[in-house]
Amino acid sequence: MAEFFHGRAERCELMACAVASNVQLQREHVIQRELIEAGVASTADARLRQKMSETFAAMLQGTGPSFSVLQGAPGAAPPPLAPLASLLVEGGEHIVLPEAAWAPHEGLLSCLTDIATGALAAPELPPLPSDDTLLPEMSQPMEQAQLQATFSVLQGAASAPHMGSVIRMLVQLAQLDGPLRMLGGQPSPCDLQTFQQHLSALANQLNTLHDPNFLGKELQSPVFARAKYELFALQHVQMLVWLQRVQQGLQQGAGKTTPAEVQQFVVQISHAARVLLFQPMLLHSVQVMSYVQSLPPYDAKTEAQPGSMRASMAYPPESATEQDRVEWLLLNLLLQFQTVYKDALCNPGIYTPTYSPGEASLFQGFFRLEEIYTHLIQRFPGVVVMSEQEMQVVTQLCQKINRHFTDGKTIRQCLETNPGSHGKQMLVQSLQLREIPSADYAVREWILPFMMTFTDLLKVLWTLWTQHAKRGAAEAEVRASCEGIARLVGERIVAQLADEELALRAAAASAPKDAAARFSRDFDAADRLREQLAKLGVTLDDQAKTWRAADGRSGSITQVNVSEIHAQKAAKSGAASLDDAEINRLVREREQARYTSDYKTADRLRDQLERHGVSLDVKEREGGEQGASGERVLPEKARRELAKHLRAVTSQSARQCEKALQANGDDIERAADWLISQAEAASKGSPAAAPEEAP
């Protein structure tokens, strides 16, 4: 095969033309497993080599994928290797390209040509799917060793220029004497107001980390992966939920009256804040900083990498797939919700006795969220395959969310119609928000439960999408490994076609060699050459003196001058040469013998000339003479030998056998049939025809 791929472009062009015009080459091809295994072992990419080896072993065992994966997605343009999708595994030992794959042959031939010339890009495995997970909801304090390791990482990142200030503040809060202390001593008791101050400081750092001046700067990064940004944004939303739960628990402290009750309550709520909020926030910060520090430097001229935030934030083009659009909607839904949730939970200044501009802005973001959500939910089930249980979970969450969006329109209309304090009072009564400390926070108390429900939906959608992406990556790995195996099979098929095409061309040239061996009476060599030609689809017609290949090509079998062959052999063996006078004398004597039909003398003189390296004209068919019934096929000596064999079979006289051979073109079978038929006719009393009249 190496010889074939040397000068591959020219050879491929010749091979393609030959295959296109040669039906015989468009046949079933079988490639042994050992050849494929050797090709797999020589694959340069270690990960692809391992996957191809696993896939091929599974194919041979009947448990792996089939080559039908090469067909591509329904309705899409066929991939370059689609013509090889009909490859089959047979007997666990070889790969077969069925003959039916050549109908039509143009696509398959083009595919094989591209493989041979290296026009097809090498298969590539998709990036390894990440093991990223959402933050776990903690209920117990971290082990001391894990806590120390976490802070060690954070302290090492405190000098980072981009987000180091946030990290330093988190470490200081963990060391600060107070209810949230986690380093250098035990948490100290305090009053509710002090606890609220520490909790607000923690919430500020949480939101600052995702501020546009910090992690938010990566929205247009050409290197920050979209999947990572999505994960960190969703983790931020998770922590907003836990912050909301701590704030809700804090409201219960208003009913504590005695100092002992207050102190005990602060101890409990502080423990909850450290475990439920501060600990996962530390783990989140470690993940963010570790990833940010691993990114390469970039500037405005850096080209956006595939899957980066800059590439992902761009609006999908007309050519985008449905999956691309769902991915874009998921990212934008999360970013929009992150902004709305942060304002609703952590910006109490927007809530006033009357309908404020801050609340109006909150509703504007809320309904922008609904718009994105509606587009996504319409498309999501068409892209992501969900089980019945998963579909039920999504449906139930969407029903709750849809009611919130409907209520939101009514509430905004009420507040816009009654922008004064009366509108807030009407809202408290209609929503039955009797436990809120003030009507100022009516909108907040209505929207925060929605935020928790929507966060649950986002987590479900993220999980389903992540599973979908992993399935897609696994399918892409299988497809890439099948493509790699198919390319190896294609290379072997091309090599086979090249060898067969060369052999057919050689067959056309070797047909005269068969004739030469036969006419020189080397029947063993003639039979070997005839068998070799038959294997290559070339048949010989001795009567018509022609050859024909299976692809329709044909030609004449060059008449061989046997006399010349004998003379050449004699000359090579060192026979003495004759002078011109002697040659002319012998030739004249031979012509005189032929004229008088003294064929025995003519043959003897011809043999004498040949023994001295002198050949005669090839017009005598196989050295024979012109007989009474036409051109003789054999010399007298050879015919007499055949007559002996014929006499042994038919029990006829030597003279009768020679005449039968002469009348039947020296065909011993026809001569024998004729003699037997004559004998049977004679036994029945019928007059026998003269041998000269035989057909």
N, C-alpha and C positions, 0 to 999 in steps of 0.2 A: 504493500500500500504506500510505502514511503516513495517508491518510484513514481507512483501515480500522482501524488501531491506535489512532486517537483515539476514546476511549470504548470501548476494546476489550472490556471485560467484557460490556456490553450487546450489542454487535455480535456477539460470539462466541456468546452465548446464542441470538440469532436465527439466526445461521449454522448452529449445531449442530442446531437444530430443523429448519431447512430441509433440511439434508443428510440427517438421519435419516429424513425423510419423503419424500425425493426421490431416486428410483433414478437419475435422469439425472445428478445431481451425483456419484454414486458411480461414477466412471469413471476411466479412465486419465488421469493428469496428467503433463505434460512440462515440465521446467524447463530452460531454456537455460544452458549453462555460464557465459556472461558474467554472468548474475545471481548465480550462486554465487560466482564469482571476485570480484565486487564486494562481496559480503557477507563473504568471507574477508578482503579487503583492509581492511574496516572493523572487524575484530576488535580489541578494545582491547589484550589481552594479547599482547605481541610474540612470546613463545615459542610460545604457542598458535597465533597467526597464521602463524608460520613452519611449524609442524608441519602445520597444516590445509592450507596451500598445497602443501607437499610431498606430502601424502597425496592431495589432490585431483588433482594432476598425475599421480601414479602411477595413480590410478583411471582417469583418462581414457586413459592409455597401455596399460591392461590389465595393469599390473604391480603394482598396489597392492592393498590389502585390499578386501574387499567389505563391504557394509552388514550382512552376516550377523553381524558382531561385536556388533551391537546386541542380539542375542538373549540375551546373558548366558550364564552357566555352566549346564550341564545340571542339572536338579533344583532349581536355585535359583529364587527369585521373579523373574519377568521384569522387566527394567529399564523405566523409564518410556518409553524410546524404542524398545522392542522391536517395536511395530507398524510401525515404519519399516524393519525389517530386510529387507523385500522390495524396497527401492529398487534400481534397476538402472542401470548406465551403458550407454548405447547410442550406438554410432558415435563414441565419443570426443568427443561434442559436447553431450550433455544427460543429465540424470537423469530417470528415468521411475518414477512410482509406478504399478504395474500395476493393472488393474481388480480383479484377484483379491485385492488387499490389503484390499478393503472387505468381505470375507467372513470373519468377521462384521465389521460396520462399527463396532460400539460401541468396541472398543479403539482403533482408528485415530482415530476421531472424538474420543475423550477425549484421546488424545495430541496431536492437532492443536490442540485447545482449550487444553490446558495450555501448548503452545508459544506460542500467540497471546496468552494472558493473562499470560505470564511466570511461570507457576506452577512451572516446572522450573528448578532451579538451573543456572547456567552450567557447562559442562564445565571441569574443572580438570586440568591435567597433574600427574602425580606429581612429587615432588622429583627433581631430577637425581641419578642414581646416583653415588655417590662413586667416586673412583679409588683408594681406600685399598688398600694391599697389605701383605702380611706383610713382616717384616724380611728383607733378603737375608742369606744366609750369606756373610760376608766372608772372603777369603783373602789380601788385600793391604792394606797401610796406605792410609788415605784420602789424597787429594791435599792438599797443605798449604793451598791456598786454601779447599777445602771444609771442612777441619778448623777453620781460623780463623773461617769464617762460622758454623759450628756453635757454637763457643764464644762468639762474639759474641752470638748469640741467647740462649744460656744465661746469660751474664753480665747481659744485659738483663732476664732473668726472675728473677734471684737475689733481688730484693727483693720478689717476689710474696708476699703474706701466707699463702697456702694451702700451697704446696709449695716455697717459696723456700729453706728450710733444706736440703732434699735437693739442690737444684740447686747451692747454694753448696758443699756437701760434695763433689759430683762434680767441680766446677771445682778445688777444693783438691787432690783426689786426682790430677787430671790435671797439676797443677803441682808436686806433692810429689816431692822427690828419692827415687827408688826405681824398682822394676822396671816400674811402670805409667805412668811419666811420659810426657806427650804435649805439654805446653806448657813453654816456657822452657828447653829443653835436652833432652839425650838421656837415655834410661832408664839408670839406674846399676845395676851388678851387685850381687847380695846373696846371702845364703844361703837355703836352702829355707824356714826358719822365717819369715824376714822376708817372703819372697814370699807365704807362706800368710797372714800378717797383712794384707798389702795386698789379697790376693784376698778375704779374709773381709770387709774393710771395703767393698770394691766390692759384694759380694753383699748386705751389709746395706743399702746404699743402694738397690740394686735392689728388695729386698723392702719397704723402708720406703716407697718411692714408691707401692707398691700396698697399703700398710698401711691398716687401717680409719680411721686418723686423717688419711690423705692422700687418695689417689685412691679408696680404699674408701669415703670419705664420700659419694661420688657415687652409691652404690647406690640411694638413694632420692631422687635429684635429679629435680626436675620438668622440667629443661631439658637435662640431659646425655643425649645420644642413645644409645640401646641399641647401635646399630651401632658407634659409636665406642668405647664401653666394652668391647664384645666384642673389637674389634680390639686395644685396648691390653692386655686380659687375655691374649689369645692371643700377643701379642708378648712379654709377660712370661714365658709358658710357654716360648716359643722360647729366650729368654735363660737360663732355668733349664736347658734341655737343653745349651746351650753351656757354662754353668757346670759342669754335670755332666761334660762331656767334658774340660774343663780339669782338674777334680779327678781324673778317671781318669788323665789324662796325668801329673798330679803324682805319682801312686803309683809311677810308673816311676822316680822320682828316688831311691827307697829303695835301688835297686841300684847307685847311683853311689857310689864309694868315695873316689876321689882328688879333691882340691880342684879340679883342672882340669876333671874330668868334671862335678862338681857345678856349677861356674860356667858351663860351656857349656850344661848342661841348664837352668839357671835362665834363661839368656839366651833359649833356645828356647821354654821354657814361658811366659816373660814376653811374648815376641812373640805367641805364640798367644793369650794372655789379652787383650792389647791389641786385636788384630785381630778375633778371634772373639767377644769378649765386650764389651770396653769401648767400642769404636767403635759397634756397633749400639745399645748402651745410651745413648750420647750422642744418636744420632738418635731413638731412642724418647723420650727425655726432651724433646727439642725438639718432637716431635709432640704429646706430652701437654700441655706447657706452652702451646703455641700454641693448642691447642683450648680448654683451660681458660680462658685469658685472653680468648677470643672469646665466652664464654658471658655472657648477661645476668645481672645480680644476681637473686637469688631468696630467698624466706624460706618459712616453714612454710605461709603462706597462698597461695603461688603455685600456680596451677592446673597440673596435670601436662599437658605437651604430648604429643600423639600420638607414640609411638615413643620417649618418654623412659624413663629407667631406672625411675622411679617407676611409670609405667604398665606397663612390661614385667615388672616383678617381681611384679605381682599375679597370683594364680592365675587361669588362664583360666576364664571363666564357662561356664555350660552352652551358651550360644549361640555359643561360640567355634568357629571353623572348624578343620579339621585342620591347616591351615597355621599358624594361631595357636598351636596346641598344640605343634607341632614347633619353632616359634621359641622358645617358652617353655622347652622341654626343652633346646634347644641352649644357651641362655644359662645355665641352671642347671647343666648338665653341665660347662660350662667353668668356672664359678665354683667348683663342688665340686672339680674336678680341680686347679684353681689352688691351693686350700687344701691338699689332700692332698700335692701335689708339693712345695710349699714346706716343709711339715713334714718330709717324708721326706728331702729333700736338704739343707736348711739348719738343721735342728734336731738336731744329733748327740747332744744330752743325753738324748733319749728312748731311745737304745740302751744297754742295760746288760747285765751277764752273765745276768740273769734276765729273764723276761717282764715288762716294765714297764707302768705305766698309760699312758705315752706311746705305747707300741707298741699297746696295746689300743685307744686312741683312734684311732691311725692305721688299724687294721683296721676300726674302725667307719666312718670316713670312706671307706675303700676299698669297703666293701660298700654304702654309700649311693650311691657312684659307680656301682656295678654296677646298682643299682635304676633310676637315671635313664637310664643307658646302654641298658638293656634296653627301656624304654618308647620311647626315641628310635629305636633301630634298627628296632623293629617298625613305626614310623610313617613313617620318613624316605623309604623307596622309594615309598610311596604319594603323596608330595607332590612330590618332586624327581625329575624325569626324568633318568635316567643312561644313558650309553652302555654297551655290553657291557664295554668295557675299564674304565670307571669302576666299574661294578658288581663286576667281578672284583677290583679293587684294594681296595674296601671289604670285600668278602667275606674276602679273605686277611688283612687287618688284624683283622677281627672274630674270625676263627678263632684267631689268636694271643692276642687279648685274652680270649676266652672260656676258653682253657686257663689263663691267669693267674688268672682269677676262680675257676675250679675248684680250682687249686692253693692259692689263698688260703684257701679253706674248710678244706682239709686241714691247712695250716700253722697256722692259728689254733687248730684243734682240738688239734693236737699240743702247741702252747705252752700252751693252757689246761689240758690234761691233765698236762703236765710243765712247770710254771711256773719251775722252778729252772734252774740252769745246764745240767743234763742235757738239757733240752729244746732249748736252743740248739745243743748238740753234735750231737744227733740231726738237727737241721735242716741243719747244715753237711754232714753225711754224706749225707743224703737228696738234697740239692740239688747235691752235689759242688762245694761252694764252698771249694775247697782253697786258693785264692790270697788269701783275705781275711786281714788281719792279726790279726783276733780274732773269736771266735764271737759277741762282743757285737754285731757289725754284720751278723749273718746275715740278719735281716729287711730291713735296708737294701740289702744286696747282692742280695737276691731281688727287691725291689720296684722298684728304680731302672730296670732294663731294661724293666719294664712301663711306666714313665713315658715312656720314649722312644717306645715303640710307640704308646701312647695319644695322645701328642702328634702323631705322624704321622697318626693317625685324625682328630684334631681339625682339623688343617690341611686334610685332604682334605674333611671335612664342611663346613668354613668356605668353602673354595673352591667346592664344589658349591652351597652355599646362596647364596653371593654371585652366582654365575652365574645361579642360579634367580631371584634377586631382580632382577637386571638384565634378564632375559628378561621377567619380570613387569612391570617398569617400562616396557619397550619396548612390550609389549602394551597396557598402560594408556595410553601415549601415543597409540598407534594408535586405541584405542577412544575416547579423549577427542576426538581430531581427527575421527573419524567421527561422533561425537555432535554436534560443532560443525557439521559439514557437513550432517548430517541435520536439525538445527534450522533451518538456513538454507533447506533444501529445504522443510521443513514450513511455514515462514513464507510462502514463495512459493505453496505449495499453498493455504494458508488465504486468501491474497489472491485467488487465482484463484477459489476457492469463493465468497468474498464477492462478487466481481464477477459471477459467474454467477448467484448467488442474487438479486442486485439486478436483473440483466437479466431473469430469469424473472418477477420481480414487475412489472417495467416492461412485459414482453410482455403480461401480462394486461390492463394498462391501455391498451396501444397497439392492441389488436385492433379497437376501434371506429374508430380512425383509418384503418385499412386499409379498412374498410367505407365510411367517408366519402369517401375518395379514389376508390374504385371507383364509388360511386353518383353522384359528381359528374363521372363520365366521365374522371377523371384516371388513366388506366390505367397509365401509366408509374410514377407515384407509388405506385399500389396494388401493382404488381408488386414495387417496391423494398421496400415494407413487408412484403409476403408473404414475400420471401426473407429479410429480417431476422428475421422471426418463426420461419421454418423453421430457421434456424441456431440459434435458442434452443430448439428442440424444441417449438414451438407450431404446430399445424396448424389450418387454417380449413376449415369445411364451409359453403360458400356456400348449398347447398340447405337445410340445416337451420338456417342462421344461428347457428352455434355455433363456439366455439374450444376446443381441448383441448391441455394441456401434457403433456410426457412423464411427469411425476410423477403424472399422474392428475387434476390440477385441470382444471376446465372452466368455461365460462360462455357466455352468449348474446351474440351480436353485436348491439349496440344498433342498432335501425333508424334510419337517418339521414333527416332531412327535407331532401331535396335542394332543394326549393323555398325552404326557409329559407336554405340556403347561397347560392343564387343571389341572393336578396333582400339578404342581408348584403353580398355583393360589390357589388351596385348601390348600396347605401346608402353603403358606404365610398368608392365612386368619386365620390360627390357627386350622385347622381341626384335629380331633383326629387321631392318628396313629394306625395301626393295627399290631398285632404280626405276626410273620412269618407263624405260623400255619393257622391263619385266611386268610392271603393273599393266601397261597397255596390252601386252600379249595375253595375260590372264583374263582381262576384261573382255577382249575380243573372243576368246575361246568360250567364255561363259555366255556371252550373247548368242554365239552360234548354237550352244547347247539349248538355250531357252527357245531359240527359234525352231529347233527340231523337236521340242517338247522333251528333251533329255534332262528332266528336272534333277535327277540324281547327280549328274555331272555338274549342272549349274550350281547346285547347293554345295558340292565339294569345292568348286573353284571359289565360290563366295567365302566359304570358311577359310580357305587358304589365304585369301586376301586379308581377311580380318585378323588372322593370326600374325600377320606382319604389319598390323596397325593401319590397314587401308579399309575405309568404310565405303558402302555403296549407297545410291540414292534411296530415300525413304519411301518412294512411290510404291515399292513392293510392300504390301500390307503385311506387317510383322515378318518381313523377309520372305514372304511367299511369292508364288508365281501366278500368272494368269492362266486359269484353267478353262475347261470346256464350258462349264456352267457359270462362268463369271470369275470374279477376283478370288484367288485362293486366300484362305485365312492362315494356314500353317504351312511351313516347309514340309517336304516329303518325309524327312526323318521324324519330325514331330507328329505328323499324321499317322505314320506307321506305328508309333508308340501308342497313340490313342486307339488305333485300330486293334491292337493287342488287347487292351482293356475292354473294348467293345465286344470283341470276339469271345472273351471269357464270360461276358454277361449274356450274350445272345446265342452263342454256339454257332454263329454263322461263319462263313469262310472269310479269310483275311481280305480277299479281293472285294467281297460283298461289303465288308465293314468299311474299307477305304472309300468305296464309291458312295456309301451312305453318308459318311462324314463329309465328303466333298459336296454332295447334293444338299446337305443341311448346314452349310456354312461352318463345318467343323464343330458344331454343337453336339456333344456326345449324348446328351439327354434326348434331343430331338431325333438324332440318328438311331438311338436305341429304340425309341418308341416306334419309329418307322419300320425298323427291321422286325420288331415283335408283331406289329400289325400285319406286315407282309407274311410272316410265318403263320399267323392265325388264319389269314385269308386263304393261304395255300392249303391248310388242313381242312378247310371247308369246301375246297374245290373251286374257289374263286380265282380268276386270273390275276396274277400279281403284276403290279405296275413296275415299270422299269425304274431303277434307282435314280436315273437322271431326271425323272419326272417328279421326284419327291418335292414337297413344298419347301 
